[in-house]
Amino acid sequence: MSRLPKAFRKRSVRERNRLLGELLELSHDERAALASGHGLLDLADVMVESAVGFMPLPLGVAAGFRIDDETYDIPMATEEPSVIAAAGFAAAVIRRAGGFCTWADEPLMTAQVFLEGVPPGGEAAIAAAEAEVAAALAPLLASMQHRGGGFRALRARRALTGTAAAREVVCAEIVIDVRDAMGANVLNSAAETAAPILEHAAGGRRVMAILSNAARERRAGARFRLPLSKLRRGAHGGQALAERIVLANEIAADNAERAVTHNKGIMNGITALALATANDTRAIEAAVHAYAAREGGYRALTEYRIENNELVGCFSAPLAFGTVGGAVGFHPVARSALRLLGDPGSERLARIAAALGLAQSFAAVLALVTEGIQAGHMRLHANRLAFNAGARGEEITRVAEQLAQTGSFNAETAGRTLQELREAHDSSGL
C-alpha cells in the first residue's frame, strides 16, 4: 500500500521533496543528497514525472587517453570505485604504444512499422512507396537534412515465420541519418507519420510504429597495438602474458556465462560515459548486448591476438550516442562533460566510447590473468568502509591505508581503527 499522500504527483517538486523527507524521516545529509542542492530540483521536475530529487552519482575523470592522435580526459559517472582507476591505468599503458585507433559508421538509425494482414506482394508495394514516404517525412526531417542527414531508405520484410506467419505480418523499416542526435523522438515521429501511407500501400493494418534501438548500422570500434616488450604486470610479462590474455578472451568467446561478465567490463566504461553525457544508457546497453548475441549465442565483444610481436586488441559494437537533443541538450553536467571532451559530435563521442570500452576490457582481463581483481577492489573498498564507520576528510585515507595494511576489510575493523586514530589524535593535543 502506498504511503504517499493522494495526488502526490500534482504537488510542486519542492513539496514532494519535503513530504518524502518527512515520511521517511531522512537525516540532514540524506535530505541534502536527495535535493542535490535544491537548485537542480526544477531540472529534475522537467526530466521525470513525480520528481522528488536526484540520485547523484560520483563524476570522475579518466585522464590521458590518446585516441586518433588526440589526447582526451574522459568524464565518467559511476558508483564502482575501481572503474575510473582501471580506465586510467589502461590509458597510460596503451598511450606509451601510440594510443587507440578508432572508427565509426554513419549515424543511421531505423524506425519500424509493423503491419498485419498484408497479402503476398505487400513487401514490393511498400518498397514502391519509398518516394511518397520520403516526401511525407521531408518537413519532419528538414533541419536534420540541412545538417547532412535525413531519409535514406525504405525496406520491407516478412516479420514472422512458422505458424505465426498466418497473421501475414510485415515489417517496414525506415532508415534515417540522424546526425548528432540519438534520434529517438524523430524516429518515432517518422514511423507514425509513415504508417498510414504504408497501410494503404500494403493493404494491411498497423500493429505498432516505433524506433529500433538495435542500431546495427551505427557501430563504432577501437583498436590498439601493444609491443610485447611494453606488456608487464608484476612478475608477468611479454609473450606469456599476451598468450594468457588471448586465452582469456577465447574463453569468453566460447562460454556465454563468462562472456556476460566480460562484456559487463566493457560497459563499465561506456555506460559511465553515457551517464556523464546524459545519453540513454538503457538503449546503448540493449543494443550492445543484442549485438553480442547476433550469431545465436552470446559472445565476447572484444578480440585479442598476437601479431608481429604485438598484442592487438579490438572492439566494436553499436554505439548510438547523441550530442544534441534529449537530456544531453539541457543537463548542465552533461554540457560540462561534453565541453571537457572538446564538444565532439555524435560520431566522435561514439569513437571515444569505443576506446574507453576497450581500455576497460584490457585492464580487467590483464588483472584477471595475473593477480586477480580482488586486491585492487578491496583497497578501494576500504575507503567506503572508512566512510561508513564515520571517517571524514583525511581520516578516510588514513583508516583505509590501515585496513589495507592489515588485510582486514570489514566494518568492525574500520570502526576500531577510526576510534584508535581519533584517540591518538586527542592524546597528542593536536
C-alpha positions in Angstrom: 0.0 0.0 0.0 1.4 3.4 -1.0 2.4 5.6 1.9 2.5 8.7 -0.3 -0.4 11.3 0.1 -3.1 11.4 -2.6 -2.3 13.4 -5.7 1.4 13.3 -4.8 2.5 13.9 -8.4 0.4 17.1 -8.6 2.3 18.8 -5.8 5.3 21.1 -6.6 8.7 19.4 -6.8 9.8 21.1 -3.6 6.7 20.0 -1.8 7.2 16.4 -3.0 10.8 16.6 -1.8 9.8 17.9 1.7 7.0 15.3 2.1 9.3 12.4 1.2 11.9 13.6 3.7 9.3 13.8 6.4 7.7 10.4 5.5 11.0 8.6 5.5 12.4 10.5 8.5 15.5 11.3 6.5 18.6 12.7 8.1 20.0 16.1 7.2 22.7 14.5 5.0 20.1 12.3 3.3 17.8 15.2 2.6 20.7 17.3 1.2 21.8 14.4 -1.1 18.3 13.8 -2.3 17.8 17.5 -3.1 21.2 17.8 -4.6 21.4 21.5 -3.7 17.8 22.3 -4.4 19.0 24.4 -7.4 18.6 21.3 -9.5 15.1 20.3 -8.3 13.5 22.3 -11.1 15.6 20.4 -13.6 14.5 17.1 -12.0 10.9 18.1 -12.4 11.5 18.7 -16.1 13.2 15.4 -16.7 10.8 12.9 -15.0 7.3 12.5 -13.7 6.7 12.9 -9.9 10.2 14.1 -9.3 11.3 14.3 -5.6 15.0 14.9 -6.0 18.2 13.4 -7.5 20.1 10.2 -7.1 23.6 11.6 -7.5 26.5 9.5 -8.9 30.1 10.5 -8.5 31.6 12.1 -11.6 35.2 11.5 -12.2 37.7 11.8 -15.0 39.9 9.2 -16.6 42.8 11.3 -17.8 45.3 11.0 -20.7 43.5 8.9 -23.3 45.4 9.0 -26.6 42.8 8.5 -29.3 43.4 9.0 -33.0 46.5 11.2 -32.2 44.5 13.4 -29.9 44.5 13.4 -26.1 41.2 13.3 -24.1 40.3 13.4 -20.5 37.1 11.4 -20.3 34.3 12.2 -17.8 32.7 9.1 -16.2 29.8 8.9 -13.8 29.8 5.6 -11.9 29.3 4.2 -8.4 32.0 1.5 -8.8 35.3 2.6 -7.2 37.7 0.6 -9.5 36.3 1.6 -12.9 38.0 5.0 -13.3 41.2 3.8 -11.8 41.3 0.8 -14.3 40.5 3.1 -17.3 43.3 5.5 -16.3 45.8 2.6 -15.9 44.9 1.1 -19.3 45.1 4.6 -21.0 48.6 5.1 -19.6 49.8 1.7 -20.8 48.4 2.0 -24.3 49.4 5.6 -24.6 53.0 4.6 -24.4 52.4 2.5 -27.6 50.7 5.2 -29.6 47.2 5.0 -28.2 43.9 3.9 -29.8 42.8 4.0 -33.4 39.0 4.2 -33.8 36.3 4.3 -36.5 32.5 4.8 -36.7 29.7 4.2 -39.1 27.4 6.9 -40.4 24.7 7.6 -37.7 22.0 5.6 -39.4 19.0 4.6 -37.2 15.9 2.6 -38.1 12.2 3.2 -37.4 9.9 0.2 -37.8 6.2 0.0 -38.8 4.6 -3.5 -38.3 1.6 -4.2 -40.4 -0.7 -7.3 -40.1 -2.9 -8.8 -42.7 -0.5 -7.9 -45.6 -1.2 -10.1 -48.6 1.6 -11.7 -50.8 3.4 -9.0 -52.7 2.9 -6.4 -49.9 6.7 -6.0 -49.4 7.1 -4.9 -53.0 4.2 -2.5 -52.7 5.9 -0.9 -49.6 9.2 -0.6 -51.5 7.3 1.1 -54.3 6.0 3.7 -51.8 9.5 5.0 -50.9 9.2 8.3 -52.8 5.8 9.0 -51.2 7.2 8.2 -47.7 10.3 10.4 -48.3 8.1 13.3 -49.3 5.8 12.9 -46.3 8.8 12.9 -43.9 10.6 15.8 -45.6 9.1 18.5 -43.3 9.9 16.5 -40.2 13.5 15.9 -41.3 14.2 19.3 -42.8 16.6 20.5 -40.1 18.3 17.2 -40.0 18.7 17.2 -43.8 20.1 20.7 -43.6 22.9 19.2 -41.4 23.6 16.4 -43.9 21.2 13.8 -42.5 17.7 12.8 -43.3 15.8 10.0 -45.1 18.0 7.2 -46.5 15.9 4.2 -47.4 12.7 2.2 -47.0 12.7 -1.6 -47.0 10.3 -4.3 -46.0 10.3 -8.0 -45.0 8.1 -10.6 -43.5 8.3 -10.3 -39.8 7.1 -13.7 -38.6 7.9 -17.3 -39.5 6.2 -20.6 -38.7 2.6 -20.8 -37.7 2.6 -17.1 -36.7 3.1 -16.2 -40.3 -0.6 -16.8 -40.9 -1.1 -13.3 -39.4 0.8 -12.0 -42.5 2.9 -9.5 -40.6 5.3 -7.3 -42.5 8.0 -5.0 -41.0 8.7 -1.8 -42.9 12.0 -0.2 -41.9 12.6 3.5 -42.4 16.4 4.3 -42.3 17.3 7.8 -41.3 20.6 9.5 -40.8 20.1 11.3 -37.5 23.5 13.2 -37.5 24.4 14.3 -33.9 21.2 13.2 -32.3 20.5 9.8 -30.7 17.3 10.2 -32.7 14.5 8.5 -30.7 11.9 11.3 -31.0 12.4 11.9 -34.7 12.4 8.2 -35.5 9.2 7.6 -33.6 7.5 10.6 -35.3 8.7 9.3 -38.6 7.3 5.9 -38.0 3.9 7.3 -37.0 3.9 9.7 -40.0 4.7 6.9 -42.5 2.3 4.3 -41.0 -0.9 5.4 -42.9 0.9 5.6 -46.2 2.3 2.1 -45.6 -1.1 0.7 -44.6 -2.6 2.0 -47.8 0.3 0.7 -50.0 0.5 -2.8 -48.5 -3.2 -3.3 -47.8 -2.5 -4.1 -44.1 -3.3 -2.7 -40.7 -0.8 -1.0 -38.4 0.2 -3.1 -35.3 2.8 -0.6 -34.0 5.2 2.0 -35.1 8.4 2.8 -33.2 12.2 3.0 -33.5 14.6 0.1 -33.1 17.3 0.6 -30.5 19.4 -2.2 -32.1 21.4 0.4 -34.1 23.1 -2.3 -36.1 24.1 0.2 -38.8 25.6 2.7 -36.2 28.6 0.8 -35.0 31.9 2.2 -33.6 35.1 0.4 -32.9 38.6 0.8 -31.5 41.9 -1.0 -31.7 45.3 -0.8 -30.1 48.7 -2.5 -30.8 50.9 -3.0 -27.7 54.5 -4.3 -28.2 55.1 -7.3 -26.0 58.2 -5.6 -24.6 55.8 -3.0 -23.1 53.4 -5.6 -21.6 54.1 -6.3 -18.0 52.2 -6.9 -14.7 54.1 -7.7 -11.6 56.2 -10.8 -12.4 54.3 -11.5 -15.6 55.3 -10.0 -18.9 55.9 -10.4 -22.7 54.8 -13.4 -24.7 53.4 -15.5 -21.9 51.2 -12.7 -20.5 49.9 -11.9 -24.0 49.0 -15.6 -24.5 47.1 -15.6 -21.3 45.1 -12.5 -22.4 44.3 -14.1 -25.7 43.2 -17.4 -24.0 41.0 -15.5 -21.5 39.3 -13.8 -24.4 38.8 -17.1 -26.3 37.1 -18.5 -23.2 34.7 -15.5 -23.1 34.0 -16.0 -26.8 33.0 -19.6 -26.2 31.4 -19.5 -22.7 28.3 -17.4 -22.5 28.4 -17.1 -18.7 31.9 -15.7 -18.8 31.0 -13.5 -21.8 28.3 -11.7 -19.8 30.8 -10.6 -17.2 33.5 -9.9 -19.8 31.1 -7.6 -21.7 29.9 -6.0 -18.5 33.6 -5.0 -18.0 33.5 -3.2 -21.4 30.2 -1.5 -20.5 31.7 -0.2 -17.1 33.4 2.5 -19.2 30.8 3.0 -21.9 27.9 3.3 -19.5 29.8 5.7 -17.3 30.5 8.0 -20.2 26.9 7.7 -21.3 25.7 8.7 -17.9 28.2 11.6 -17.7 26.9 13.0 -21.0 23.1 12.3 -20.3 22.8 9.7 -23.0 20.3 6.8 -23.0 22.2 4.1 -21.1 19.4 1.5 -21.5 19.3 1.9 -25.3 23.0 1.7 -25.6 23.3 -1.3 -23.3 20.4 -3.2 -25.0 22.0 -2.6 -28.4 25.4 -3.8 -27.3 24.2 -7.0 -25.7 21.9 -7.8 -28.6 24.9 -7.4 -30.9 26.9 -9.8 -28.7 24.2 -12.4 -29.4 23.8 -11.6 -33.1 25.0 -15.1 -34.3 22.7 -17.0 -32.0 25.0 -17.4 -29.0 26.2 -14.7 -26.6 29.9 -14.0 -27.2 32.6 -11.6 -26.0 32.7 -8.4 -28.0 36.5 -8.0 -27.9 39.2 -9.8 -29.9 42.8 -10.2 -28.7 45.6 -11.7 -30.8 49.4 -11.7 -31.1 50.7 -10.3 -34.3 54.3 -9.3 -35.2 55.4 -9.3 -31.5 52.5 -7.1 -30.5 49.3 -7.7 -28.6 46.4 -6.4 -30.7 43.1 -5.6 -29.0 39.9 -4.8 -30.9 36.3 -3.9 -30.0 33.2 -2.9 -32.0 29.5 -2.7 -31.3 26.5 -0.4 -32.0 27.0 2.8 -30.0 24.2 5.3 -30.6 25.5 8.3 -28.7 24.0 11.7 -29.2 25.3 15.2 -28.5 22.2 17.2 -29.2 18.6 16.7 -28.2 17.1 14.9 -25.2 18.7 15.4 -21.8 22.1 16.0 -23.5 21.0 19.4 -24.6 19.9 20.9 -21.3 21.5 19.0 -18.4 24.3 21.2 -17.0 26.5 18.3 -16.0 26.2 16.8 -19.5 27.1 20.0 -21.2 30.1 20.4 -19.0 31.2 16.8 -19.7 30.9 17.4 -23.4 33.0 20.6 -23.1 35.7 18.7 -21.3 35.8 16.4 -24.4 36.1 19.4 -26.7 32.4 19.4 -27.7 32.5 16.3 -30.0 29.8 15.4 -32.5 28.0 12.1 -32.0 30.4 10.1 -34.2 33.5 11.3 -32.3 31.8 10.6 -29.0 31.0 7.1 -30.1 34.6 6.6 -31.1 35.8 7.9 -27.7 33.3 5.5 -26.1 34.7 2.6 -28.1 38.2 3.3 -27.0 37.1 3.6 -23.4 35.3 0.3 -23.5 38.3 -1.4 -25.0 40.5 0.1 -22.3 38.2 -1.2 -19.5 38.3 -4.6 -21.1 42.1 -4.7 -21.3 42.5 -3.5 -17.7 40.1 -6.1 -16.4 41.5 -9.1 -18.4 45.0 -8.1 -17.5 44.2 -8.1 -13.8 42.3 -11.4 -14.1 45.1 -13.4 -15.7 47.7 -12.0 -13.2 47.0 -11.2 -9.5 43.2 -11.2 -9.9 40.8 -8.3 -9.4 40.0 -8.5 -5.7 43.2 -7.0 -4.4 42.6 -3.7 -6.2 38.9 -3.8 -5.5 39.4 -4.3 -1.8 41.9 -1.5 -1.5 39.3 0.9 -3.0 36.5 -0.8 -0.9 38.5 0.3 2.2 37.6 3.9 1.5 33.9 3.0 1.7 34.3 1.1 4.9 36.1 4.1 6.5 33.3 6.5 5.4 30.6 4.2 6.7 32.5 4.0 10.0 32.2 7.8 10.3 35.6 8.9 8.9 35.6 12.2 7.1 38.3 14.2 5.2 41.8 12.9 5.7 40.6 10.3 8.2 39.2 8.3 5.3 42.6 7.9 3.7 44.3 7.1 7.0 41.8 4.4 8.0 41.7 2.9 4.5 45.5 2.6 4.5 45.4 0.9 7.8 42.8 -1.6 6.6 44.9 -2.3 3.5 48.0 -2.9 5.6 46.2 -5.4 7.9 44.2 -7.0 5.1 41.1 -6.9 7.3 38.3 -5.4 5.3 35.2 -5.2 7.5 33.1 -2.7 9.3 34.2 -3.7 12.8 37.9 -3.2 12.0 37.2 0.1 10.3 35.3 1.4 13.3 38.0 0.3 15.7 40.7 1.8 13.5 38.9 5.1 13.4 38.4 5.2 17.1 42.2 4.5 17.7 43.1 7.1 15.2 41.0 9.8 17.0 42.2 8.7 20.4 45.8 9.1 19.3 45.0 12.5 17.8 43.3 13.7 21.1 46.1 12.4 23.3 48.7 14.3 21.1 46.9 17.5 21.9 46.6 18.5 18.2 
